[in-house]
Amino acid sequence: MKHRLPRAALIVASGATLLLSACVPGASGPSAPQEGGPAITAPVTVEEVAALGETTLDVLADSGEEGTLAALEPLYEERYPNVDVRITVKGFDDLMKTVVNVVSSEGAPDVVQGNQGYAVDGALVEAGLIRNLDDVAAAYGWEEQFGAATLEQFRWTEGGAAFGEGALYGVSPVDEFVGVFYNRSELEKLGITTPPKTFEEFQQALAAAKAAGKVPLMLGNSSKYPANQVFSVVQSAFQAPDATRAWITGSGENYANPANLETASIMRQWVEQGYVVEGYDGISPDDAVAKFSAGEGVFLIGGSWNANALAEVGGGDGFGFVAPPVGAGGERTGPGSLGLGWHINAGTQKLPAAVAFVAMLNDPSFAQQLADLNRIPVAADGVTAPNQLFADAMTAAGEIRAGGGATFFVDWATPTMADTAGSRLQELLAGRITPQEYVNAVQADWTDFQEQRATGR
C-alpha cells in the first residue's frame, strides 16, 4: 500500500550534525548500467541534491519501518526541500515475495529494503538490480562505523554467487538478534535472583519452572521460524559461531554434526519434558508475545524486536532480556544480524538523493531516534535507553558484538531453507522424525542448493 508520511519541522539537538555532502548526478533510469552511475567520492552535498530540481524519491520498505521512516522523512525533507519522499510499505512476507519483481519493473523505487541471504538479496544482486555501495561506504566511513566483519552479511561476489565476501550492496543502522526474555517476578518466585548466564543454568531454570507448575518456555510456532530461532539459540551453546556462519554463507561443514545433533535432541527433550507451552504450533508469534506479556511463561526465546511490544506493558519493567546463554566455548553469540538491508536501485535517476537518504538513516546522529522507537542502533555511543528492557537489549547486543558475534539466520542458507528447516523441526518436536533425520534433511537442502550454484542449474 502507499503510505505518505507527514512533513514536520526539523528538530535536531544542539551540536548534532548529519553527514551530508558530495556526489554527482544519478544514473539514467531503469535501463542504467549495472555500475549504478558515477562513483561517489565524498559525502553528498545539499547543492548536489538541489541540482536534481524538484523531484520525488520513491522508497519501498517493510511495514516494520513505519516508525523509523516517520522520524526520518521530515528531517530529510527539511534538509533537502526539493525532494518529496514517497514511501510504500508492505508486510514482511509480501515484501519478500514481491521485491525482486518490483525493483525490476518500470517505475521501480529508488531505495528499497531486501533481506540478507540467497532468496532475496542474492536474487537482487544476480539480476543487477541494486547498486554496489563500496564507494558510498568509503565516502561515509561505514567500515570504521560498523566494523568490516559486520558488513560482510551485505557483501556478494560477482553475480550473487556467494555472500559474505565481495562488493557491498546494503547497509542497516540497527541490530536485530534473538535472545532470552524473562519475566522478572516469575523468575524471583523460583528463587532465581539473576537471569541464567550459562546454558546449564538455563536448563536448570526451565526444570525449576516446570516443577513449580509454571510454563517454562512460551513459544508461538505457527509461522515455523520461531522454532528455528530457538534451535539457533541452543545451537550457539554447542557450536562455534564461525562454523555456523560459514555453513550459512555456503562454505561450511556438514550440518549433520555432533553439535547440531545435540541441539536437536535437546529441543525434542524440552517438548517431552513439558518445558514448552502446549499447542505451540497453533500459536502465532504475535500471540505468543501477547501471552507472555500477560504473565504466561517464565521465558520467551525471541527477537530483540519484541521488546517494543513488551515495553507497552508497564514500560517493560516487568521483563528482562539477556543474550543467549553461553556454552562450553564461553562466547556470547547467537542468531542475529543487522536489520533488513537498505539498497539503492542500480538504475535510479536520483543517485545523490538516494545516497543522502540511506546515509542519513545510518548516521550516528539519527541513533537516538532509533532508540526512542525501541530499535537497537549500531551506533549506540551516547544513546539513552527509553526503558530498562531496552537497556537490557542494548547490553546484550554489545555482549554479542564483543563476543563471538551474531551467527545470522538459518533461512539465509538457501532459498528454500526457511520452509525445510521449519517444517522438519515441527516434525522433530512432534516426535515424527529423529534428530538424525532432521539434520540430514536440512543438510540435503543445503547440498542440493550448493550443487545448483556450482553447476548453474
N, C-alpha and C positions, 0 to 999 in steps of 0.2 A: 504494500500500500504506500501511497505518497504521504509523507509526514512533513509538513512545513513547520519548522521550529521558529518561535518569535524572535525578532531582533530585541536587543536590550542594550542598555548603556554599558560601556566598557568599565569594568571595575577591576583595577589591578593594585595590589598592595604597594606601598611606597618602596621604591628600590627594586621591585620585581620587574625584570625585563624579559622580553621574548626574543629568542634567537631568530632574527629576521634579516635577511639581506640577499643574495645575488644569484641570478640565473638568467638565462637567455630565453627568448620566446619559445613556445612549446612545439610539439610535433605537429604533424599535418593531418590528423584525423584518423578515422578507423583503419585506413589503409597505410598508416605511417610505418616507417621501417621499424623492425623489432628492437633496434637500438634505443628507441624511446625518445628520440630528439637529441638536441645538443647536450653536451656534458655539463653538469653542474659543478662549478669550481669553487663556489663560495656561497654562504647563505643568501637566500633570495631577499632582494630589497623591495620595499614598498613601491619604489618607482618602476621596477621591472614588472610587478603585478599590475600597476596602474597602466602600463603600456599596452595591456590587453584590451583596454577600453571597458565599457560596461559589458559584463559577461556573467554567465551562470556556471557555477561549479557543481556538477552532479556527483552525489555521494551515495553509495549503496552500502548498508551496514546491517548487522544483526540487531534485532529489536532490543537486545540487552544493552545496546549502546545509547539508547534514547536519552538517558540522563546525562551521560557524558557529552553527547552532541548538543544537548540543550545548554550546557555550560560553555562549550567551546564556540558554538556558532556566533553568538553576539560579540565575543572577543575578536574572532576572526573578521567578521564583517565591519567592526569598528576600525580595525587595523587596515583593512583593505576595502574601502567603501564602494569601490567599483565592482566588487564581486558579490553576487547573490548566491548563497549556498542553498542548493535544493537537495533535500535529504529523502531518500527512500529507505525504509526499514522493512525487513522480513523476519519472521520467526526463524530460529536456527535451522530446523530441519528443511524448511522451504528454501532458505538461502543456500544451504549446502547442495541441494538438488538442482538449483537453477543458476547459480552464479556463473558457471563457465559459459552457459548459453547466453546469459545476459551480457557478459563482457564481450562476447564475440558478435553481438548483434549491432545493428545500426542504432545510434543514439545511446551507446554504452556509457556507463558512468565514468567519470574521470578518476575517482578514488573509490576503491572497493575493498571490502573485507573478504578474506578467504579463510582457509583453515590449514594448519600445518599437516604435512603428510602427503602421500601419493594421490589420494582420492580427489582433493580439491586443488591445493597449491601446485602439486605436481602436474595436474592437467592444465592449469593456467600457464605454467612455465613452458610445458611441452608445446602448447599451441602458440606461444609467443605473444600472449595476451597482456602480460604485465611486465613492467619495466625493471631492468636491472638497476638497483639502487646503490651500487658500490660507490659511485661518485657522490651521491647525496650523503651517504654515511660518512665519507671522508670530509665533505664540506661542513657537516654539522658535528663531527666528532663523536659519532654514535658508538664506535668500538670502545672508546675511552669511557663513555657514559654507561653503556650496557655491559661491557666485557665481551671480548671476542667469542668466548665459548657460548655465552647466552644467545648470541645472534646466529649460531650455527643452525638452529632449527628453521631459519628462513633462507638458508643457503642451498643452492641447487647447482648441480653440474649441468653442462650444456644439454638443452632439450629436455630437462626434467628427468634425466636418467637416474639420479640419486640425490638424496638430500643429506645435509649435514656438512657439506663442503661445496666449494664453488662460489658463484656470484650470489650477492644478497638481493632478495626480491621482496622483502617485507620487514615490518617492524611493529612492535606494540609497546605501549607505555606501562602496561600492568602485568603483574604476576598473577597467575592462577594455578593453584595446586590443590591436591587432595590431602586432607589431614583428618584429625580426630576431634570432633566436637564432643563436649561432655556437659552434662547437667550438674552444676556445682552442688546443689543441695542434695541430689540423689547420691552423688559420689561421697559427700560428707556423711550421709546416713550409713554408708557402708564402712565407715571408719577410715576412708582413704582421704588424706588431707592434701595430697598433691597429685596431679594427674600422672598417669603412668609415663615413664620416660623410656623404658625398655620394653621389648616385645614380651618378655617373660612377665613383667609387671602388668602389662595389658591383659594377657591371658588370665592372670590371677584375678584381675578386676572383673572380667567377664564372668568367671566362676563365682565370685562373691555376689555379683548382681543376681545371677540365676538362683543361688542358694537363698537369697533374700526375697525371692518371689518377684523380682523386677524383670523387665525386658532388657536384657543386656545390650543388644545392638538393634537399633532401628534401621530398617532398610526398605526402600521402595524401588523395586527392580522391574517394573512393568516395561520400562524402556531398555532394559538389558545392560546399558552402560554402567549403572551404579555398581553392580556386582563386579564388573570388570575393574572398576576403580578400587573396590575393596580388595580384590585379588592383588592389584599392583601395590597397595599399601602393605599387605602381608609379604609379598614378594621382596619388598625393599629391605626386609629384615634378614633375608637369606641370600640375596644375590647382589653382587657389586653393581653400583649404578652404571659404570662404564659398560658392563656386559649387557645390561638392559637396553641402554641407548643404542649400542652397536647393533643389536638384533632388530630393534625397531627401524633403524635407518637402513638396514639391509646388508650389514657386513658382519653380523654376529654369529654366535654359535647356535647349536640346536636348542630350540625351546624345550624339547623333551629332556631336560637335565634334572639333576637331583634337587636343585633349589626350587624349580617350578613344580616338581612332583610333590615336594614337601608342602609348598603353598597350597596346591590343590587338595591335598589330604587334610590340611588344617581347615580349609573352607568347608569341606564336607563334614568334618567333625563338629564344627560350630553349629551347623544345622542339626545334626544328630543329637547334640547335647542341649539343644533348645536355647542356644545363645542368640539366635536370630529371630526377630519378630515373626509370628505366624502369618502366613499369607503374603509374604514379601513380594512374590511375583505378581500379585494383584494390586499392589500399592504403587502409585505413581511417585516419581522423585519429589515432586512438589508436595504431595500428600504426606510423604514420609517426613519432610521438614516441618510441615504443619503439626503432625502428630508429636514430633519431638519437641517443638516449641510449646505444645500444650502439656508437656511433662511425661510423655510416654517414651521410655527408653533412657538408659543411662548414657549410652554413647551413640553417636551417628558418625560414620565414616563418610565424608563427603567433601565437595569442593569448597574452597575458601569463599567462593561467590555466594554461598548460602548464608554467610554472616549478615548480609543485608537484611534478609527475611527474619533471622533470629534477633537482630538488633531492634526490630519493631516491637518485640515483646519486652517491655520494661527496660528499654535501652540496651538489651542484650546482657545485662549484668548477671542474669541467672545462668549464663552459659560461658564456657571457656573453649579454647581451641589450641591444639598442640600439633606440631609436626608429627609425621608417622613415627611410631616407637622404633628405637634402634635395635638392631640385631647384633650378632657376634662381631660384625665388622666395626660397629661403633659409629658409623657415619649417619648423620641426619640426611635422609634422602626420601624420595617417594615420587609418585606420579604428579606431573605438573609441567608447566611451560609458561611462556609469555601468553598473553591473551590472543584472540584471533588476530591474524596479521592484517596490517593496513598496506594496501598495494596501490600503485599508480598505473593506470591503463597505459600500455605501451603506445597507444595511438592518440592520447589526449592532445587536443589543440591548445590546452591551457596549462602547460607544464609548470610555469612559475607559480600559478595559483595552487595547483595540486601539491607541489613540493612544499609550499608555505603552509598548507593545511596540515599535511602529515607532520611537518616539523613542529608546528605549534602544539599539536596534540601530544607530541613526545617530548616537549621541552620541560625541563625541571620546574619552571615557573608555573606550570599547569598541574603539578603533582598534588598540591593541596586540594584543588577542586576534585581530583580523582578520589582522594582520601575521604573527602566530605560525602562522597557517594558510596562509601564503603568498598572502594576498589583499592587494591594494593599497588601503589606506584613503584616502579623500579627505582626511580629517583626519589628515595624516601628520606634523604637527609633534610632535617628541619621540618618535616611534616608532622602535624599534630593529629593524633588519632581521635576520631569523634566519640569513641566509647571504648570500654575495656575489651570487649570481644574483638573489635578491630585491632586494638593494640596487640592482643594475643596473636592475631593473624599476621601482623607485620613482623612480630618477633619470630614466629615460625618461618616466615619467608626468608628472613635473614639467616636463620639457622640452616636452612636448606641450601641457600646460596653459599654459605661459608663451609658447608659440609660436603656431601657427595654430589650436590646439585640435583635438580629435577630430572626425572627419568622419562619424561614425555608421556604419551598415552598409547596404549596398545593398538588402538584403531588406526594410528598413523602408519602402521607397518605395511598394510596393503589396502586396496580399495574395498575389499570385502571383509576385512578383519573385524570391524565393529560387529557385524552380524555373526560371523563364525565364532569368535571368542564369546560373545554374549549368549548366543543360543546354546553353545556347548557347555558353558558354565551353568546355565539354567538346568541342563540335563545332569551335570555333575552334582549340583546341590540337591537335586531331587532324587539322586541315587540311581539314575537310569544309565549312567556310564561311569567308568572308573577314572581315577586321577590319570592313569597312564593313557587311557583313551582320550581324555580331554587334551592333554599336552600334545599328543600325536595329531589330533585334529587341527589344533592351532598351528603346529609346525607344518602340516601338509598345506594349509592355505598359504603360508609364507613361502614355502618351497616352490609351489606352483607359480606364485607371482614372480619370484626371482628368476625362474626359468623363462617366463614370458618376457621379462625385461631383457634377459640375456639373448633371446632369440628374436626379439622384436615382434612376437606374436600379438 
